Amino acid sequence: MTDEAAQVQKLLRQQASIARFGSFALRERDLDKILAEAVRVCADGLGAPFCKICRYRAEENDLLVVAGHGWQDGVVGNVVSRADMSSPQGRAFSTGLPSIIDDVEEVAGFNLPSFYAAHGIVSIIDVIIKGIDDQPYGILEIDNDKPHGYDQYDINFLTGFANVLAEAVSTAARGIALQVTVDQMKALVEEKDRLLHEKSVADLQLHQAQKMEAVGQLTGGVAHDLNNILTVITGTIEILSEAFADRPELLAITRMIDDAAARGADLTQRLLAFARKQPLQPREVDVNALVIQTANLLRPTLGEQIEVHMMLAGDVALALIDPSQLSNAVLNLALNARDAMPDGGKLTIETCNVVLDEEYARTNGDVSAGNYVLVAVTDSGHGIPAAILNNVFEPFFTTKEVDKGSGLGLSMVYGFVKQSSGHIKIYSEEGHGTTVRIYLPQASGVALPDEQAVAPGMIGGDETILVVEDDHLVRNFVIGQIQSLGYATLAAVNAKEAMAVIDGPGKIDLLFTDMIMPGLMNGRQLADAALQRRGSLKVLFTSGYSNEAIIHHGHLDAGVLLLAKPYRKSDLAQMIRAALAA
């Protein structure tokens, strides 16, 4: 083959190398793969055994080998050259012109790294790889272990190849930057979707909480009025029962009315529990012991067709809770579970310590992060349809048949748990049972007042009692009951009238006042004002439901005596004696 023909063959091979690499770079977006293919194709185009690409690092002002062909291990990723006139690579990078060394032994002024000698490198040619924004990417270098006279065609090929490589590197860099932007946008979209989902959940929870709060306020008001009425009915029936002691036929009627009044009182108590207006007496409670005691009471009621399983953790902390109300809550949950398993099934009661973290509290706006005692009641019954699951805590909402339930069991548990600064969750799937999980606050050494001892029996006295009650039926009835116990009575409709009596010269031993009254002062404010004038005055409160005047965070204030409506004459007599003795 003539020299001219050989030259044509070389040019065709070099052009084919550039075209092949350009086609590859158009398809590939991975920069490492582009660089690896570039050194292989470039070495093949020039028939050289070695090729490498050095990337410029501005922070160190050097050139790091990032891709290589033909080199031993340890060169790529480790070897660096100064980006100045002290190295062949630095000279090409600094001047922007090709740097050609036909024989490294004949060139002075360069301190070449030892790996060149280790590979027997004789000739070197470096060209610059342009970059983005006038900042060169680095250097493309061809190395040969034999003398090689590079002509202008070789320089043109290497320069052209470096230009194609520069465009490929820039495209890959833009692709990487674009992918970073896309990833950031995806992350922003995902964050937006997450925030929108959390907002939707929070809005739903807020709507539900507002609805429950509104229903609770209405329920509490209704229960308050009912308790006033029941107070009169209950007390009057007691008087009639005494009067008809020798008339069996009439006595039976009074007992029937008394039973109905008791049922009404139980109903109002459940309503108050939901409305979170019942006075609680929280104590440090051994939850495991209470659950075992309650389960023993349950077994005869549940029947033999229901298996009761207990999963009680041995290290359960004490809970700060009203034990009687907790027992009622577990009973209600168990009875609901029984009704969900008419053909029998499995009832599981579980206890353990749990920590509700900030993330949980953030996605459940009605709970504070902290340590809780969990009591979970699970049944294997028919479950609750998803469409009505959010309604199960509402008062009078029930899925049971008519006359099969009041719809107040779960609402009472809900109100009790909320008033106790706890948390409640229900999980259910139709056909796969239901779990109600109540989270009770762990005890933290809070000192609580001892329960006030009350005198046994129906003991009266001769002290003077000021009765403050705006409901005339209740006021007249209570005055009659108190007088029947031997006490002298004074009466007032509201705080203004009461203060006029208190400021008068008459003797007053006990202020017996309703909590909720028309006017500027409630019962607590009246008591505070009265005690400023008469420091030795004793106080007994009464109410159809509790409020924040004497109950805070669900707990009755220390030293406060409250007689909850409706009450019987014996309760009235005992609490009056307890208040006078306090």
C-alpha angles and dihedrals in degrees: 000000000000122000089249092053091046090051091051090050091051092050091049091049092049093047090048089051092053092046092047092050092045090053091049093048091052091058099039125074099175107101095203091055091047091053093046091051091045096059092046095049094041093052090049092048091056097034090239125147095217136046134160142176121219121200119212116238110199095193092059096026090227141113117244121200104241101166134021145174123208097005126127121249115284098043102085112071094011114054117085135182129198114260092228140077093289093084136041090240091048092049092054091044093048098044099032088226129113114271112214126188114178094181121017092200092061096051119085129195098049122105099203120198116255094249089074091062091042089059094041094242113185106165132033134186123184130187129180122253108216120223143186123307095008091299108126115229094217143268136319111207134189118199130189132191090209132056109275128181106213113206130200092270090058091049091048091050093049092046092047091046090050090052092052089046090049090054091047091049091048091048091049091047090051088047091052091048090047091050090050089051091047091049090049090049090048090050090049091049091048090048090048091049090048092049091046090050091048090047090050091050091045091049090050091048091047091049090049092046092048091049092049090047092051092047089046092054091048091046092049092051092050091047090050092055092043091052091053090052093044091050090061094042094048094047094044092051088054090055092047092048090056091047093049097044089120095043106075095183092054093039089058089055092051090050090051090052090046091053090050090050090050090053089050090051090051090050093051090047089056091048091051090048090056092044089052091234101118117111109247128204103204120195137171099275132194095225095193092055092047093049091050091049092048093047090054089056090048101053097078090046096048095052132220094285092071120073115213117209124186122205103180119169113226095222099052111149123232113270125222098228146121101266097207092051092047090051090051090049093053090046091052093048092048093049090049088051090050091053089051090057105051091160094045132265144156127309117194125190114192134184131186144137116269137181118216105203131207092265091056091046090049092055093041105050095189097066136068122223114253148087119321141173111235123215111183125185116195130183133187093222135125095291129219125282112249091234093067101030092102091055100055095095094054115107116259091010108130139154092204125106121268112288090013097100144356097229090234102100099086093034089056091051090048093052094045093050093046093047088051091056090251135127133237132198132178125204122187141157122193109256094010106075136251137270124199113193119194119190113206124195113256117239113255103186095281110169111229128191118255116252112268113253114232127205114253121240131018101300121171134189146190101252123122117252126194109212115202112189129141096201104085094204092053093041094052092044094048093047089052092049093047093048090050086060090058100258126133113236140207121189138212133174097210144359094275092057091042093054090052089056092044092051089052126091098253124114116257122180101171135025109210105187139170115234099223115056137149116258137049097306132058124205095273093051090048091052092049092051092046093051090054088060099035110029095183094052115123120220133209120180128205130187144164086227137001126257139184092272092082102005122065125182088353094302126114110242116256114269094014120129117204128184106198119215132272099046138161127237092256090055090049092050094049095047093048090054091046091051093048090049095047 
